[in-house]
Amino acid sequence: TRSGGRGAPGRVSRAPRAQPVPAPGDRSMALQMLNDIIAELEFQLQGAPAAAGAKATTPAAAPPAAAAAAAATANLPAPPEAKAAAPDKGSKYSITDAKLVVGLLERVWPHPDGEKLFCEQVNVGEEEPRNIASGLRAHYAQHELEGRKVIIVANLRAISLLGFKSHGMVLCGVEQLPDGSEGRVEIIEPPESAAVGTVVEVEGLDGGQPLSESKMAKTKAFKYIAENLRVDAEGSVAWRGHRLLVDGVALRSPTVREGIAR
């Protein structure tokens, strides 16, 4: 039978039923007996975990969520979370945070202790001219600069450059060479008709209140602003695609194309 009688129910093995011995030469009866024995053996093997020779199957890979849940259940350490990307500080500052004005180089002389520096006296429309140092000696002769109009970053805090107190920066276009190095450095030119002290406008952006010198120094804002200053294919200076203008005329680099401005 298929139960254990009065004991606990379950499948039990039983011996094959005795079969009558076939008469000699009775092949059909012998074959029937053999089939009956095979059937009894198959019945007894039905409860086996797996048939002999059966191929083991490989369990499908668990989906990520299931794998994570399984790891938690097994008290395994969770995989490390991806670190959040560092905030883009440059997105906090706009070109309108910088005060860019037209200046006039009234006097220029070599820095006595800096072979790459010129010292400049610059009229920016204030009561007194400013002193500014620029690393232009490798790119211009002294006489090429005196009397020239330039663009000055006018809300930078004064710093000492080899003993010379420099209060501002002359904006220049810089050529970028194929190997990543820098080539020509040129003064960004305002239109000849521009008056000294004229504030630079930015095409497509409303002019706001520039940052104070102290805040510019504390936040290093101009460093991040300058990362997006470019000289385009036509020589115009732009910040994130917005051209810099004086009296409606684009500021330009004389010969630098597809370069940077700083």
C-alpha positions in Angstrom: 0.0 0.0 0.0 1.0 3.8 -0.2 0.6 4.4 3.5 2.2 3.0 6.6 -1.0 1.4 7.9 -1.6 2.4 11.5 1.7 4.2 11.8 2.5 7.6 10.4 1.3 8.0 6.8 4.0 8.0 4.1 5.3 6.1 1.2 6.9 2.8 2.0 8.9 0.4 0.0 7.5 -3.0 -0.9 9.0 -6.0 -2.5 8.0 -6.9 -6.0 5.1 -9.3 -6.1 6.1 -12.8 -6.8 5.5 -13.8 -10.4 4.7 -17.3 -11.6 7.5 -19.0 -13.4 6.8 -19.1 -17.1 6.7 -22.3 -18.9 9.8 -23.0 -20.9 9.7 -21.3 -24.3 6.9 -18.9 -23.3 8.8 -15.7 -24.2 5.7 -13.4 -24.0 5.0 -14.4 -20.4 8.7 -13.8 -19.5 8.6 -10.4 -21.0 5.4 -9.5 -19.1 7.1 -10.6 -15.9 10.1 -8.4 -16.7 7.8 -5.4 -17.4 6.0 -5.9 -14.1 9.3 -6.0 -12.2 10.4 -2.8 -13.9 7.1 -1.1 -13.0 7.5 -2.0 -9.4 11.0 -0.7 -9.3 10.0 2.6 -10.9 7.2 2.9 -8.3 9.7 2.5 -5.4 12.0 5.1 -7.0 9.4 7.8 -7.4 10.2 9.2 -4.0 13.9 9.7 -4.8 15.2 13.3 -4.8 16.5 13.1 -8.4 16.7 10.6 -11.1 20.1 9.2 -11.9 21.8 11.1 -14.7 19.4 14.1 -14.4 21.1 17.4 -15.1 21.3 19.9 -12.2 19.9 23.2 -13.0 21.6 26.5 -12.1 19.4 28.9 -10.2 18.8 32.2 -12.0 20.7 35.2 -10.7 18.6 37.2 -8.2 17.7 40.7 -9.2 19.7 43.5 -7.5 16.9 44.4 -5.1 16.4 40.7 -4.1 20.2 40.3 -3.7 20.3 43.4 -1.4 17.3 42.0 0.7 19.0 38.6 0.9 22.2 40.3 2.1 20.3 42.2 4.8 18.6 39.0 5.9 21.9 37.3 6.2 23.3 40.2 8.2 25.9 40.9 5.6 27.4 44.4 5.2 25.5 46.6 2.7 27.5 47.8 -0.4 28.9 51.3 0.1 26.7 54.1 -1.2 28.0 56.2 -4.1 29.4 59.5 -2.9 27.4 62.6 -3.9 29.1 64.7 -6.6 30.8 67.8 -5.2 28.8 70.9 -5.8 29.8 73.1 -8.7 31.0 76.3 -7.0 31.2 78.0 -10.4 27.4 77.8 -10.7 27.1 80.1 -7.6 28.7 83.1 -9.3 27.9 85.1 -12.4 30.0 87.3 -14.6 27.8 90.1 -13.2 29.4 89.6 -9.8 32.7 91.0 -11.3 33.1 94.7 -11.9 34.6 95.1 -15.3 35.4 98.7 -16.4 37.3 100.4 -19.2 40.8 101.7 -18.1 43.6 103.6 -19.7 47.2 102.6 -19.2 48.7 106.1 -18.4 52.2 104.9 -17.4 54.0 101.5 -17.7 57.4 100.4 -16.4 59.2 97.1 -15.7 58.9 95.7 -12.2 62.3 95.9 -10.6 62.2 92.5 -9.1 59.9 90.5 -11.4 61.2 89.8 -14.9 57.7 88.8 -16.2 55.9 91.8 -14.7 55.0 95.3 -15.8 53.9 97.9 -13.3 51.1 100.0 -14.6 49.3 103.2 -13.5 45.8 102.8 -14.7 43.0 105.4 -14.9 39.6 103.7 -14.3 37.6 106.8 -13.8 38.2 107.1 -10.1 39.7 110.1 -8.2 43.2 108.5 -8.3 44.7 106.1 -10.8 45.3 102.6 -9.7 48.5 100.7 -9.6 48.3 97.2 -11.2 50.9 94.7 -12.0 50.5 92.4 -15.1 52.6 89.5 -16.4 52.9 91.0 -19.9 56.6 91.6 -20.3 57.0 88.5 -22.5 54.3 89.6 -24.8 54.5 93.4 -25.1 57.1 96.1 -25.2 56.6 98.9 -22.8 55.8 101.5 -25.5 53.1 99.2 -26.9 51.1 99.5 -23.7 51.4 103.1 -22.7 48.3 105.1 -23.7 46.3 101.9 -24.5 42.7 101.2 -23.4 42.1 98.0 -21.5 39.5 96.1 -19.5 40.1 96.1 -15.7 38.6 93.7 -13.2 38.1 96.4 -10.6 36.6 94.7 -7.6 39.6 92.6 -6.7 41.3 93.2 -3.4 44.8 94.8 -3.6 47.6 92.4 -3.1 51.4 92.7 -3.0 53.3 91.3 -6.0 57.0 91.3 -5.2 56.6 94.4 -3.1 54.3 96.2 -5.6 50.7 96.7 -4.4 48.5 95.7 -7.3 44.8 96.7 -7.2 43.0 95.0 -10.0 43.7 92.9 -13.1 44.1 93.6 -16.8 41.8 91.2 -18.8 43.6 89.3 -21.5 42.9 86.6 -24.2 45.1 83.5 -24.1 45.8 81.2 -27.0 45.4 77.5 -26.3 47.8 75.3 -28.2 47.0 71.7 -29.3 49.2 70.2 -26.7 47.3 72.0 -23.9 50.0 74.7 -23.3 49.4 78.4 -23.7 50.6 80.6 -26.6 49.9 84.2 -27.2 48.6 86.5 -24.5 46.8 89.6 -25.7 45.0 92.5 -24.1 41.2 92.5 -24.6 40.3 95.6 -26.5 37.3 97.8 -25.8 36.1 100.1 -28.7 38.3 103.1 -29.2 35.4 105.4 -28.5 34.7 103.9 -25.0 35.1 106.4 -22.2 37.3 105.5 -19.3 35.4 104.1 -16.4 32.6 102.7 -18.6 31.1 99.5 -17.0 31.1 96.4 -19.2 27.7 94.9 -19.9 26.8 91.3 -20.5 24.6 90.4 -23.5 21.4 88.7 -22.3 22.0 89.1 -18.6 20.7 91.8 -16.3 23.5 93.7 -14.5 23.4 93.2 -10.8 25.4 94.7 -7.9 29.0 93.4 -8.2 30.5 91.6 -5.1 32.5 93.7 -2.7 36.3 93.3 -2.8 36.3 91.5 0.5 33.7 89.0 -0.6 35.5 88.4 -3.9 38.6 87.6 -2.0 36.9 85.4 0.6 35.0 83.3 -1.9 37.6 83.4 -4.7 34.6 84.1 -6.9 36.6 85.4 -9.9 38.5 82.2 -10.1 35.2 80.3 -10.7 33.9 83.1 -13.0 37.0 83.0 -15.1 36.6 79.2 -15.7 33.8 80.1 -18.1 35.3 83.1 -19.8 36.2 82.3 -23.5 37.4 83.9 -26.6 35.2 82.5 -29.4 35.9 81.8 -33.1 35.4 85.5 -34.0 37.6 86.8 -31.2 34.7 88.0 -29.1 34.9 87.5 -25.3 32.0 85.7 -23.8 30.9 84.1 -20.4 28.9 81.0 -20.9 28.0 82.2 -24.4 27.0 85.7 -23.3 29.2 88.2 -25.0 30.8 91.1 -23.1 29.9 94.5 -24.5 30.9 98.1 -24.1 28.5 100.6 -25.6 26.8 97.7 -27.4 30.1 96.6 -29.1 31.7 93.2 -28.3 35.0 93.1 -26.5 37.6 91.4 -28.7 41.0 89.8 -28.6 43.1 91.0 -31.6 44.2 87.6 -32.9 43.4 84.9 -30.4 40.6 82.6 -31.5 38.9 79.7 -29.6 41.0 80.6 -26.5 40.4 81.6 -22.9 40.1 85.0 -21.2 41.6 85.8 -17.9 
